[in-house]
Amino acid sequence: MKSHSSELLPPDWFLRVRLKFRHLQLFVALDDCRNLHRAAERLGMSQPAASKLLGDLEHLLGVSLFDRHSRGVTPNWYGESLIRHARGMLTSLAQASEEINALNDGNAGTVSIGTVLAPAVTLLASAVERVHRDSPHLEVNIDVDVSRNLVPRLRDGEFDFAIARIPSGMPAGDFVFEEIGEEALCFVCRADHPLTARETFDLASMLDYPWVLQPPGALMRQRVEHLFLHHKVAPPQRIINTPDIYMALAMVDKSDSVTVTTREVADLLCTQPRFAILPSTDAISVQPFGLISLRERRMSPGAAKLMSTLHQLIRERKAAAGESQARTPTHYRDVTL
């Protein structure tokens, strides 16, 4: 037999030589035992059968994989290369059952979620933390954006599910929507802003200052504009447009600007002594957001586990709110997407 081949092996060589799982086991057994008889015994084969299996593969490859001598066999360069890869493949296959079981239990894999800002701050963060207690190897990817960008990406398969609102014009029948609740909004300025020195103020007095708001058409921007119109006050005109809450807060911190954000975001990011949340006589919120999934798409075990945890957290929050939530008066909110 040739000690080397004059032709390069093609990428699909293992198909052409009909490489078998038994070959991989034999390579490893021969490396461990360095004796054909003992390797065959380990695999429950006869020595002639093991010898034929190895010889047939060497013939198809056109190279010797082991040097034969009176004491047994020793892998050469070609054999050592195949043994190294054989061990890697056998190890990967041995781990496959654990990974499959983990995937079935939602303990591994990847979950991709799109969410509007406020749920990402508290609800989703709490759910991920709870899931990771039991499934630390579950990889979670979170993308924060506005609903009109998130839901088309959900439909296109980029997300397992979304926490958002279904934008107008989207075929609602394609989705399953499970309402979570409204987003409460609030006005934020820097801690030493002139407005904080007033005992009372109205919307008209806030027009004396510049605003940092989401771009036209965004839900919170619409809500602010509708609130001013509801009180028969012209909406703000001096506006810096940005969808980024961090950019908005940077502007608020360095100027007399006022911005609007969700109460949950404000409680997390807009703390004293740097920022102030302005009191308001209006209970301000935007329409309910919810869990959105595709009706015809089956979720992976990991995604299903995370959504189940979100359902549990939502039930816990509603139970904690109790009667106080039921006593909250109905307030003006935007219903336009």
C-alpha positions, 0 to 999 in steps of 0.5 A: 500500500502507498505510504502517501497519496498523489491525489488530494482528498476532496471535501466530501471524501468521507462520503466517497469512502463511506466512512462509518461510525464504526471506523471512528470507534476503531481509530480511537480503540487502536490508539488506546490499545495499540493492538488490533486484537485488544481493540477488536475485543473492546468493540465486540468484533473479531480481529479479522473483521476489525482488520478488514474494516481498517484495511478497506478504509486505507485502501479507499484513502490510498494511504496507510494509517497505522504502522504494523509491527510485531508488538502491535500497531502505531498510528502514523501522521495520517492516522494521528490526524484521523484519530484526533478528529475521530475523538472530536466527533465521538465527543460531540456525538456523546454530548449531543444527547445532553444538548438535545435533552437541554433543548427539549427542557428549554435549558439551552439554545438561543432566544431572540426577543424584540421589545419596546423600552419599558418592558425591557427595563423591568418585566423582561429583565426579571423574566430572564434572570428567573429563567437563567436560575434553572437554564444558565446556558440559554442564550437570550438576545434582546433588541429594543425598538418601537413597535412599528419596527419590531413587529415586521421583524417578528413576522420575518422570523428575526424574533421568537416573540415580541413585547410590543403593540401590533401596528396599524396596517399589519394583518392582526390575524397572523399574530397572537396578542396577549395584553400586558398593560399600559405604559405610564408616562412622565415628564423629566427635567434636570434636578435644578430646572426652573420648573422644579422651583414652582409649586404649580405649573401647567402645560402652557408654562412648559412651552417656555423650554425646549423639548427632547422627544421621540421622532414624529409618529412615535407613540410617546411623541403622539401622546405628548401632542395629544395631551397638549391638544386635549388641554387646548394648548399648542404642542411644543415647537422647539423640539430635538428629535431622538429615539434614544433615551440616553441621548434625550437624558444627556440633553436634559442633563445639560440644558433646560430641556424637558423630555418624556419617558415611561415611569419605569424607565424614569424610576431606573435612570432618572434618579436624584440628585441629577434628574427630577420627575415633574408632578402632573395632574394628568395620569398619562399613559399610552395604549396597552402593549403585550406579548406578540407571537406568530400564530402559525410558528411553533416556539423553541423550548427555550422561547416557550420557557421564557414566555411561560416565565413572563406569563407568571410574572404578569400574573404576579404583578396583577395579583400584587396590584390587587384592588388598587389597580381596579380603583385607578380612575380612567384617564386620557390615553392615546389609542392611535398607533 
